[in-house]
Amino acid sequence: MKVGSRVLCTDSSIKASEIFMVSRVYSMWVDKGSEYTIREVLDNDGIVTGVLLDEVINDPIPQELLGGRMQEPAFRITRFQELHEDMAEVNQQQEVCQN
């Protein structure tokens, strides 16, 4: 996955122990089954690769695990599946047929 890739969210779950933290840190969250566009891929100093999305923008916060630097909270890259052009077209056609 790279900047500009279209992706499908396959996991929007939040662990019960993280609900409070997520509600404080993320003003916007992803929805399983929704499509997004990657605007940045973050290595996060090798801790876990995350992505920022065109359609979801959250305020930067100090990231303790990254030495306190300010950064928009990212979504774990494993929450998404890359869509190929033909897959995106099929999904759009299915939406049109359902409406």
N, C-alpha and C positions, 0 to 999 in steps of 0.2 A: 504494500500500500504506500502511496505517495501523495504529495500535495496535488489536489485536483481529482483524486480517485473518488468515485461514487461508491458508497458503502451501505450495507443494510445492517441495522442494529439487530443482533441476535440475542442480546442479553442486557436487559435494563434493570435487572434485579439489584436490590440493595439489602445487605445483611441487616438483620434486626439490630445488631449492635452498632451499626453505622448510620442508622436513619437520622439521628439527631445531628451528627456531624455533616452529613450530606445536605440536610435541610439548611444548615447555617452557611455552608461553603458554596453550594450550587444554587443559583437562582433559577437556572434552567437545567433540566435533565433530559436524557434521551428516552425515546419510546421504542420498545421492541416492535419490529416489523416496519419501522420507518426508515426512509432513505436519507442519507446525509452526504455532504461533500467535505472531504478533508482539506482544511486550510493550513494545517501545520502538523508535523510529526515530531514529537519530543522524546529524546532518548532518556531524559530524567536521570542523567549521570549513571546509566546502566541499571537503575533500580527496576523500573518497569516502563516499557514504551507506551506512550500515550498519544492521543490525537486531539486536536482542536478542530471544531467543525464550523463551516460557514453558517449553518442554521442555528447553532447554539452558542451563545456568547455569555460568559460569566466574568465577573470582576476578578482581577488578579488579587491574590492573597500571598502572604509570606509562606513559603513552603519549607517547613522545618527540616524535612529529610534532604533538602537541597541547599542547606546552609542558610536558610531564611530568606533566600532571594524571592522577589515578587514574581509570581507567575500565575497565569490563568489556570485553574484546575482542569486537568485533562481527563479524558476518558480512556480507560485501558483499551489498547488496540484489539485485544482478544474479544471485546464486546461486539465486534463488527466483522462482516464478511464482505469482501470486495465484490462489487457488481461489475460485470462486463457489459459492454454496450447491448448485446443481445438480451441479457437478463433484465436490464433496465427497461428495454422496450416491451418485453413480455409483461413485466409488472405494471407498466403504464396501461397496456392494453387490457389487462385484467381489471384495473380500476375503472376504466371507461365502461367495460361490459357490466360491472356491478352497479354502476350508477344508472 
